[in-house]
Amino acid sequence: MEQNGRSSWGSNIGFLLAAIGSAVGLGNIWGFPHKMGKSGGFTFLIVYLFLAVFVGLIVMVSELAIGRKTKLSPIDAYKQVTKKFKWLGWAATIAPFLIMSFYTVLGGYVMQYMALNLAELSFGITAGGMDSFVAILVNPFGAVVFTILFIIICMVIVQGGVSGGIEKFNKIGMPALFVMLLVIIVRSLTLPYASEGLKFMFVPGYSVAKGYISEAPDIISVLGTAGGQMFFSLSLAMGAILTYGSYLSKEENLVKNSVIIVAADTLIALLAGFAVIPAAISYNLQNGVAPGDMMIGGPKLLFVTLQDVFANMGKIGPLFGVIFYALVLIAAISSAISLMETVGAHWIDKDLAKGEKDTRKKIISIVSLLILVEAVVVAWDGLGSNGIHPAALLGIQGSVPDVLADWLDFMDTWSEYLLMPLGAMCMALMIGWESGPDLVLDEVAHGDPSNAFKAFYKFCVKFIVPIVMAFVLAGSLKGACGGSAVMWYIICGVALVFFWVFAAVGNKKEVAE
């Protein structure tokens, strides 16, 4: 469907599935369950849910409202609604572009693991966890080939348009992902020692008592970890939700839709925990892995530990491997297509403003080619295995911070660890103190929100969101760049005060004039 030549969603359920698909990605599958277990189990969950309501929901409503109000891409939307924070639109476009540099490579890895499990299922070819992972990392040509294939799949879907491509894929992909996730959960929870995995996730202090982690994290660490996971998991401040909101009709209830998206993403993250953690703990206990070495997050959890789990299941293992990596692939594609749409939306809108139609395929092809150029660097690097990572190019030896260890972390630091939390913090300050909360609430009013929500929104956007995002920014930069926590809290605290004053000063004078 189109409105004044611009794409729109075919139905609200189509939008919801697409938005949920954007939020549900690789971070849900490997990030949420691992961080939950390492950060106090049930305590982490409570903090996460608190932040999802007081921060995630507020940012989600804000982005949807700005998108629908302007009917523009992030770059042009922020130009229209703010004088002081116009750069936020570029930050919300550059961030997904950088994320795609490594997200497409990880999507290629997932496709390779699907192929490995299919080969084992069909021909009995064994696909061990670490051996296979190392072989993939040191074979840059193969990584590039599968990265190209992943990009082509995403490109074809996005070229199909908002309703005919993105919405159509998610209407099939999201229900399929949910069904496959349930299949994996049933198998995971019936493995030996599966209850240990559930205790790891949900029983406060259990992971410390059993030696799975060395010491209990402090509340500030839990807050930073939960805030970072919530923020990245919901696809906030990367332009995707704002872009999707720009295709919404005025009749849709933004608050209700935001609640559904946040709740669905959190539910799937928990289900991913049921699928991943009991299986990983079960395998490690059966194979005598030392407690402190049991839980490794990130790609190794997905591509080493879980692949060993499937190999340990016997003849039926490869079948579950195919199902699992298929659902991970759907999650990766659903997120990647939202990022690709966000990057291309500005130039599609520019052509429409000039009266040029049907340029979507051309623009998305160009965007895909540019993404491929940066993705080739990440793929060839092989998570630092092939000697072309930033530290090596700079001649730095010995211990190096994560940001220089490989090109994936380098791109991740600039996008997810810097631009996104800084962008969310400044967006809240812009709405709360420069433009005023009515910028969003007037748009939300089409869905007739209650007075209680209006008061709740104003308080959160003015105070809670900026402060929490400053904590998340500090924690993210400490993890990526090293250094003391105090140093990063001071730096981010100063940045918060600066932008707060920048947003607020002079606005009363402008209103009076």
C-alpha angles and dihedrals in degrees: 000000000000136000114202090339093310122113122253138179118276092220141355091248088055090053092047093051091047093048091046088048090053090051096044107074144127090303090065093051100048105010108051101048094043094047091045092056094043094047104054103291109235091019089060090049092053092049090046093052091047091052092044089059100039098036113011095048092046094051091044093053090045095052094045091048095049090047095049094041094054101029086214141115118266095265094054095034094060091044088058100046105038139042098191103038104043089129090069089080091058091045089052090052101041092048096061090043090057092043090055089059090073102018090067090050091051088048087054091051089052090053090051091053091050088053092048092053092045089052091050091047093048104032106016093246107159117233108194119193109239096026092053093045093051091046090053094047095051092046101075093168092060091045091053092049093053091043089056090049091051092049091049091053091051092044093053092049094049092044087059088069135240097296100024097042117017097032094043093051094049094047087063101028101051097052089044091051091051093050093047090047090055090051091053092045092055091052093043094051093050094057121104113274091013089139088064089062092052091049089049088057103038113022112086111236094004095113090054095044092052093046094246087129126020100232141001113266119241120248093255090056091048090049092051094045095046092044093050093047093047092048098048094038093058094051091239125169093008093101095247098106092043090050093048089047090055089066094053124108122237092247095069120100105237096193093050092046091049092051091051093049094048093045094047093048092049091048093052090047089055092046089051087055090054089051099044112030102049090047093048094046091046093053093046094049092048091050099044098247112171112256095240091054097048103096120048114167132210125031094345091061090051101038104028112026097037094042088054088050091057092045088052092056094074124226093345092053098085090054091057088044091057092047093047097048090044090058091045089051091053090050091050094048094046090054096040095053090054090053093047091049090050093052093048099040096084094057093042088054091048091055091048090052088054090051093253113136134183094036094122095099092050095047095045089049090054092046090050091051092051090048089051091055093057093037092057089061092053093044093048091049092059095206089308095312098117103053101249099100119128095261091053093048090050092048093242114153134188123022113005132179118260092253090068099033096087140347093256092060091041092057091040093054094054094044113030099021100042118013097040102048091038089049093050092048092050093043090057091048090048093052096039100042112014109035096016128236091274087076086074101025093056089057092043088052089078085075091047100236120196123260087245091061091049092055091044092049094049093051094047098045092048100045119359101050098047094047095046092047090053088056091048091048092051093048093047094050092046091053094047102037104026125222130116123318090230091057093053093044090053093048094048092042090055090047090051093052092046095052091041091057091040090055096045106037116094097009095108090053091050091051092048091052 
